[in-house]
Amino acid sequence: MWDPAAYHRFGNERSRPFADLMARVGAEHPRAVADLGCGTGELTETLAERWPRARVAGLDSSAEMIATAGARGGRAEFRLGDLAQWRPDPDTDVVVTNAALQWVPGHGEMLSRWIRTLPPGAWLALQVPGNFDAHSHRLLREVARSRPYAAVLGDLVREAPVDDAAGYANRLLAEGARVDAWETTYVHLLSAAGDDHPVLRWMEGTALRPVKAALDGTAWRAFRATLGAKLAAVYPTRSGMVAFPFRRIFVVAHVQEEK
């Protein structure tokens, strides 16, 4: 279960990659725009503002996220659905998926299928986190695979489920698209105010979600305390702030007019 409030604790930091991604999309007058893994929908609404004549739709697998998105009252439409089962309509000229594909096993083949199906001139823009080798995720795996948690969590905490920028680029180039791919490491300066370490609070909005769902209340509190202590040791507080480097992977593909 996704918690929109937990996800929004660092809304400004989470929305910046979306803006950087969309700055490289050159679509002028798209007919239909799809935001896959739209979350709470506020970023989807920026697409409706950018392209006021387009039909803009957001899709997400979380009922909690879609309920929040639907309550916004904007121009975009939102619906509950599985990203892996989505297919573009014939007039889908822009597809955006921001920080969602890491949850979809085998999404590389899905991207190839999308780019083959999209109409000539369409744009596909994706961003995924590339920080699975960072201290935060290494420590998460370390605690999850220790006693007594390993028996419950098993393989729930994953190694890197994403490709690098070159891997995605090569896949989409092979389908005949023009590709722009890059990586950026953001250094988020998080306030250390409060009882909990800010990197732990950040992770509760995303990576820790399946862990919390799998553990009972007592085990979750113990897990959280253990991980929080380890995070504090590798992400120290200086001048009231914690520096949290976060690598992200970006790819924008443009389907050529003659496929």
N, C-alpha and C positions, 0 to 999 in steps of 0.2 A: 504494500500500500504506500502510495506517495503522499507526502505531507506538504501541501503548497506553502504553508507558513515556514517550515524548516528550509525548503528550497529557496525561499525569498530572503533569507537572512543576509545573503550577499548578492542581492539582485543587481547592483551596479557592476560588480565584478563579473557576474555570469552573463550579463547582456553585452558587454564590450566585444567579445569575439563575434557575436552575431552581427554587430554593426560593421566590424572589420571584414567579415565574410561578404556581406551584402554590398559593400562598397566596390567589390570587384565583379559584380553581376551587371552586365550592360543592357539588359532587356529594357526596351522603351515602352512598348504598348502590349504587354502580354494579355492574352485572353483569359487564362485561368492560372492561378498560382496556388501551389500546395505546400503547406508547412507541415512536415511529417515529424511527429514527436514534439508537438507544439507547446506542451506544458500548459501553463496558466493563460496563455494566449496574448499577453501584452505585446510580445514581439511580433506575433502574427498581425496584430492591428497596425503595426508600423508598415507592413507590406501593403495593407489596404490603403493606408494614407499615401504611400509612394505611388501606387498604381490604382487610382480611384475608379477607373473603368473596368478593372479586372474583377473576375470572380475569385475571391480569396477564401480558402478553406484550410482549417487546421485539423489535424488528426492526432489522437493520442490514445494509448492503451489504458491510461489511468482514469477511472471514473471521477476521482477527486479532482484531478487537474482539469478535465473537461467541464465539470460542474462549475469550477471557478472561472474558466474561460467563457463559458456560455452566459455567465451572469454579468459580463462586462457591458453588454448592450452596444457593442461596436458594429461595424459593417461586416466583418469577417464571420464566416460560419464555422461551427466546430462540431465534430462528431467523434464518438468513441470507436476505436478500431485498431486492428493489428497492423502495424507498419509493414510487417513482412508479407502481408496479404494484399497490400495496396497495389493498384495498377493505374497508370496515368490515363486520363481521358484524351481523346484525339486533339483537344485544344489546350492541353496543359503545356504552357510555354515556360513556366518557371517551377522548379522543384527545389525546396529548401529543407535540409535536415540538419539541425543544430544540436550537437551534444546528445544524440539519440542512438546512432548506429552501434555504439559500443555495447548496447543491450541486446542486439540482434545477432545471433549466431549465423555465420555464413552470409553476412551482408555483402561481401564482395561480389558474389554471383548476382545478388539482387541489384546492385548498382549497374552491372553490365546489362542486365535485362531492362532496367529502366532506360538507360541511354539508347538501347536499340529500339525501344518503343516510343520514345518521345518524338514529337514532330520536328522537322527541320527548323533550325533557328532557336530551338529551346535551350534553356540553361538549367544545369544541375549544380547546386551549391551545397557542400557538406563541410561540417566541422565536427571533429571528435577530440576528446581529451587524449593527450599522448603522455600522460604522467604516471603510467602504470609501473614505471621503474623508480619513481620518486620515493623518498623516505616514507611518505604517508602511506603509500600502498604496500611497500615492503613490510612495514610494521603491521599493517592490517593483516597481511597474509601470515606473518609470523605469529601473531596472537591467535588468529583463527585456526591455525594448524597445531596449536599447542593444547595440552590437556587443561581443562576438560572439554574444550570447545570443538576439537577436531572431529569427534564422533558425531556431532550434530551438524556442523557446518560443511564437513567434507570438502567437495570441490566448489562450493558456493562462491567462495572468494577466488576470483580468476587471475591467471596471468594475463598479459596484455591481449585483449580481444580485438585490437585494431591493427591495421597496417600502418606503415609510415607514409609520408607524403609521396615519395617516389613510387611506392607500391601501388597506391591508388591511381597516381598519374599514369603509370604504365598500363594499368587495366583499362582505363578510359581512353587512352590513346589508341589502344588496340581495337577499340570499337569505332575509331574514326573521328573522335571528338577533338576539338582544340582545348587544351588543358592549361590551367594556371594552378600551381600547387606550391604551398609554402608552409613553414612551421614558425610559430611564435612562442616564446616563453614569457609569460606575464609574471611580474613580481608583484603579487598582491600584498599590500601592507594592511594587515588585519589588526584591529584594535584588540588589545589584551584585556580590556575591561570585562569584568564578570568572573564567575566562579570557574567556568570551563575554558579549556584552551581553545583558541579560535579555529585552529585547523580541525580539531575534533568537531566543533560546531559546523564547520563547512562540510565535513564528510558525512555528517548526519543527514544532510539534504540529498545525498546521492549514494556514494559507495557503501555507507553503512546501512542503508535501507533494507536490503535483503538479510543482513545479519540480524538486525533488530527483529525482523519478522520471524526468523527461525528460532530465536531464543526465548525462553520464558523471562518474566520480569526480573527475577533474581540474577539469572545468568547474564542478562543484558546489562544490568547495572555493574556487575563485576567486570564484564568484558570492556565496557565503556571506560571504567576507571583505569584498568590496566593499559589500554591503548592510549588514553589521555596522558598518563604519566610518561609513556615512551615518546609520544609526540612532543611533549614539553621539553624533553632532553635534546631533541634534534632540531626543533624550531624554537629557539630561545626568544624571550621578550627583551627588546631593547627600545628604550625611550617610549615605553608603553605600547609598542607595536610589535607584531610578529611578521617577518618576511616569509611569504609562502610562494616560492616559484612554481609556476604551473605551465607546462608545455601543452600546446594545442596544435592540431593538424588541420589544415585547410585545403580544400580542392574545389575549384570551379571549372566545370566542363561546359563547353558550348557545342551543341550539335550543329554540324555543318549543313548548309542549305541543300547540298547534294549528298545524300547518304549513299 
